[in-house]
């Protein structure tokens, strides 16, 4: 497995990758959810390239950039086990050569949900994703559905800017008790880990309500009740949208998205459902 840390090293490594190339972009601290992305790329590609980069542009001034886990050697072992052919693991100065002036504006869909609670977050996400797409030139890039708003905005950016790559979503990987895998789960103490299950319970309650034929309002109320009824969970949002993040339909496919703080840890999750009435 080739490990590149500079642009010239990446260019040389990318030049040696023949056939269909799949790229998986990560911020490191890899877990089974990332491994699922790597396996999906491996199954669908002739060559797989992973990026490991903690992107400072997507963290707010009071967020966890400095303490975000950095476990490069362990991450490289996960990549090797998944059959990755090359890894790009640059430092910030290699990605951003000076303070970036031009960035990608996510538009109105970037101002809701996560964007409302993390101003500027998606500008940072889309800017680094576009830079890495340009540097790695993949035929396809794989992103987890756990970050559903991010996945939706990346798809929109690629379509609107005519970026020649396919964006493929990979289903959320969960613990046996339902908690969505996240690099930030390691921040949770035992009590917080138990309280965090309220997020997946809320999604399950919403899906069950929709399956039972309840209205959008009652479906949302069922999900919110699970969150507000759990001690130690501070809800940022629990909302229904259509699959493209527009207003929720009265009938048809929808997405239930939730974000909450458990202690000092902020977690997000989501689920697809089908409103029937």
N, C-alpha and C positions, 0 to 999 in steps of 0.2 A: 504494500500500500504506500503510495507516494504521499508525503506530507509537505505541503507548500505553505510558506508564511509570507512570501512577497509576491507582488504582481508578476515579475518575470518568472518566478518559479511556478506560479499558477499557469501562466501562458504556456510554459513548456509542458507541464503536466496535461493541460487541456488539449494541447496539440497531439498528444499521444493517445487520446481516447477516441476510438473509432466506433462507428455505428451509432445507435440510439443512446444518447447520454441523458441520464436522469440525475437531477440535483435535489438534495435535501438541505435546506437552510436551517441551522440551529443556533442557539446561543449557548450551547454546551450544557453541562450538568445533565448528560443524557440519561434517560430512563427507558422503560419498556415502551412508552408511547413513541419516543424517537426511534427506537429499534423497529417498531412497526412501520414507520415511514421509510426507513432504510430498506426493510424487507420488501415493501411495496415497490420501491424504485428498483431493487435488485430483480424482482420477478418480471418487471416490465421493460427493462433496459439492457442494452449490451454492456454499458459502463455506468458506474455510479460515482458521483462526486458529492461529497458532503462539505458544508461550510460550518465553521465553528467561530462565532464572533458575537461578543456581548456588545450590542449596538448602543452607544451612549445617547444617540439622537432620539431614541424612543422612551427614555426615562425622564420623568419630571424632576424638578429640583428637590423634592422631598421624598423621592422614591428610592428603591433599593439597589441602585447601580453599583455602589461601592461594595455592598455585601453580597451581591448576586453570586451564587456559587460558581467557581471556576475550577474545573477538574479535568484538565486537558489530557493527562495521561490515561485516566480512566475512560474518558470519552473516545480516545483513539482506540482503546481496546474494544469498546462497543462497536466502533466502525469496522475494525478488522473482523470481528466475529460475524458481522452482518454482510461481509463480502464487499465492502466499499473499496473502490479502486484508487481513489485520490481524495485527499482532504485539504481544504484551504482554511488555515487558521491564522488569520492576520491580526496584527495589533491595530488600534484605532488610527494611528498615523498612516498606516498603509491603505486603509479604506478612505479616510478623509484627509486629503492633503491640504491642510489648512481648514479654517472654519468654513463649513459649507454655506454658500449663499443661495444657491438654487436648490429647491426641493420639490417633492411631489405633493400637490394639494389634493387631499382625498375628497374634497367637495362636501356637500351636505351630509352624505352617509357617514362621513368621518366625524361629525359633530354630535351624533347621538350615542346612547349607551356608553361604551368605553370612551368615546371621544368627549362626551360631556363631562366625565369624571377624570379624564386624563388629557387635558388640552395639549394639542401638539403631538400626541402619541402616534397617531396614524400617519402624520406627515413624516415622522422619523422612521416608521416601519416601511412605508411605501418607498421612501427615498433609498433606504439601504437595500430593500429587495430589488428595486430597479437597478441599482449599481451592481449587485451580485449577479443578477440575470445577465447584465451586459458583460461582466467579467467571465462568467462561466459558460454562457451561451448554451443552455440546455435545450434538448428537445422537449423535455417535460420537467416540471418542478412539483414537489410533493409537500403538501401542508396539511396539518391536522385540523379536523373539524372542531376540536375543542375551542380553538380560537376562531370561532365562526365568523365574527365580524371582520377580522383580519383576512380570512380566506376569501370572503365575499368582495372586500375592497381590492385585494390583489387580483382577483379575476376581472374586476371592472377596470382596473388600471391597465392590465395586459390587453384587454379588448379595446379600450379607448385609445391607447397609445400604439396599437398595432405591434406589440412585442411578439416576436415569433417563437413563442413557447406555449406549451399546454400546461394548464394549472390543474392538478389532480388533488382532490380532497380525500383524506384517509380518516375512517371513523375513529372516534375517541376511544382510547384504551382506558379501562377502569380497573381499580382494585376489586377484589371479590365482593366487598361490601358496597360497591358503587361509586366510591370516590374517584373522580377523574384524575389521572396521573398528571402531575405538574412538578416542575423543578422546585417550585416554592413550597410544596408539601413538606419538605424537610425543615421548614421553619416552625412547623406546628408541634406544640407539646402534646402529651397524651390527651389532655382535656380538649385542646383545640382540634386535634385529629378527630375526636368523636363529634364535636360540634359541627365540623366541616361537612359531615354527612348530610346535614340539612339541605345542602345544595342539590345533591342527587335525589334526595327524597322529594324536594320541591318539584323537580322535573318529572319524577315518576308520578306525583300527584296530578300534575298538569296533564300529562299524557293519559292517565287513567280517566280524568274528567272529560277530556276530549273524546276518548274512545266510548265513554258512556253517553255521548250525545249532548253534553252540556255546552252552553254558549261560551263564546270567547271570554266574556266578563267573568263567568263562573269558573272557567278553566284557570284563568289568571288568579282569581281569588283562592282557589284550592292550592295553587303553587305558593302563593304569598303566605298563606296560613302556616305552611311547614316552616318557612323561614322566620316569621315573627314569633312563632311558638317555641323557638329554640334559643336558650340562653347562650350568650356569648357570640351571637351572630348579628352583625350590623349590616343591613342590606343597603347596597348602593342602588341597585335596580333589579326588577323582575318584570320583564316585558314580553309581549307577544308581537311578532312582526310577520310579514310574509317572507318567503324564502330569500328575497333580495333585500331585506331590511326595510321594506316599505311598510305602510300601515297593515295591521293584521286583517285578513279577510274574515268575513262572516262565516264562510264555508270554504273549505279547501285546505291545501298544505300551508303550514305555518311553522314558525320557529319560536321556541320559548328560550329566552336568554336570561341568565342571572349572574349577578356579581355581588359579593359580600366580603366583609372583613371579619376574620376570625382572629381575635387578638390583634397582633400587628401584621397579619398576613392577609393579603387580598387574593381572592380566588374567583375564577369565572367558570361557567359551565353552560351547556345548552342542550336542547333536544328538539328533534323534529316531531311534529304531531299533525293530525288531520282534523280540522274543525268540521263538524257535521251539521250544526244547526245554529 
